[in-house]
């Protein structure tokens, strides 16, 4: 079975110089107000096997995708120039069918190169410039001139593929909102307006800052206004809105590839894209969406599921509630909603969407296509030195206080599913060992003691002549009072994990008068340890195996053992890194929290801390 990639490999890829230079180039381009609206909508694909030729830099498609060379090492300024070149192909509506498509592509490349050079955006990757007169005029004029006079040699290398290969690729139209040519023209117009306003503010000496961070005027009039609206008028989310910091920075959103918004629950920060182009009602919807992610602790409830698909499932639930509550207006981009999923929990929706991965992997959240809007992050130091509240307790208290105030003041009706989830937050989760003990209760009822004179008890000193009956258990009560334990002893199961699980089993045996447990180690081959007493489980037992994981032979060994009762249950302890198997008896699973089984279990699953 294929193993997960090691942490060393992940850190090495993160430190890749080519990737770091590419990310810095994107940040440089996103910081330019002229390209920020288009940049927030573009789908940049930098993966092996994309449409970019091996000798090229990048290509743009008619559907709004930009395919970038996955391993090319270049300066950040060169990457900013290349991506801006591809964006202008979309913004200037260059995807037209001409009689000579090669000449048309070269004419568009020449005009774009002249424009970017005059704007001083990045560095041309070709290492030389051209005569500005070659790109003077419209694309049509340059195209007609090339048809009449031919293409100058220096213009053959201006495309982002190099060697005169076309960098515009036509694809079958997809009926998505971000592929329409009119949209790219509108985004380019918004960028021109932002650049003009930014130039006016700099010329007038006005600098909008807050806490050392650049402050965008659109956020001050839209997202910040929406945040204040929740604090003043919507008590359900008012406490959360007061404590979550809204950050607006084009460079920051470009770094995290945020198209509209994303939230980091650990840092209690929300990142919004200043160039998203939403109005006040849409910003209210977006902020409420991200705050419900935080308040309902969706990220902590992932529990080993696929993070992006779990994010999608939570988005369906939240957006359905917000539409029912009429909070703002759902934006046309990144908001997932299906009427047939109304009333379902996030867990139920997740179980549905995992059956069609090809479809749901391509969905877009408020962060972007194929990216979840719940970000990971480390806990800040000031949070650890606060009042002693955990992050879960803090967000739970904020949401519960908001619900009580919302209902106490009669602000309106709330969806029953949302109220149920918020109320569930007030009930602390049942510990895993208690849940496992409840599972054993009907399987091992308490033994009833009886008095018998067959074996007399000690006589009392006050009445030495009167015999006393002793307490005893029914004959044969202990013989079938046992259960089997299949213990995954592969290398991925750590010693502390095994000790914690065996300690809990030992305590369960003592509390339910179970004299012995049948233990089988599951490795590449099963190792039968026979019956062990509860006190032996608490000691340092010698674990055999520590190789691969094959659980089915160990289960069959228990089910076919002649000295194992036919109605005895089986408890399987594994970390989930195993193959699929079946159990014919009553059984349950004990899995570390954050891991999941690779199949749909029939018995209950207990997640130990």
Secondary structure by P-SEA (a helix, b strand, c coil): ccccccaaaaaaaaacaaaaaaaaaaaaaaaccccaaaaaccccccccccccccccccccccccccccccbbbbcaaaaaaaaaaaaaaaaaccccccccaaaaaaaaaaaaaaaaaaacccccccccccccccccccaaaaaaaaaaccccccccccccccccccccccccccccccccaaaaaaaaaaaaaaaaaaaaaaaacbbbbcccccccccccccaaaaaaaaacccccaaaaaacbbbbbcaaaaaaaccccccccccccbbbbbccccccaaaaaaaaaaaaaaaaaccccccccccaaaaaaaaaaaaaaaaaaacccccccccbbbbcccccccaaaaaaaaccccccccccccccccccccbbbbcccccccccccccaaaaaaaaaaaaaaaaaaaccccccaaaaaaaaaaacccccaaaaaaaaacccccbbbbbbbcccccccccccccbbbbbbbcccccccccbbbbbccccccccaaaaaaaaaaaaaaaaaccccbbbbbbbccbbbbcccccccccccccccccccccccaaaaaaaaacccccccbbbbbbcccccccccccccbbbbbccccccccccccbbbbcc
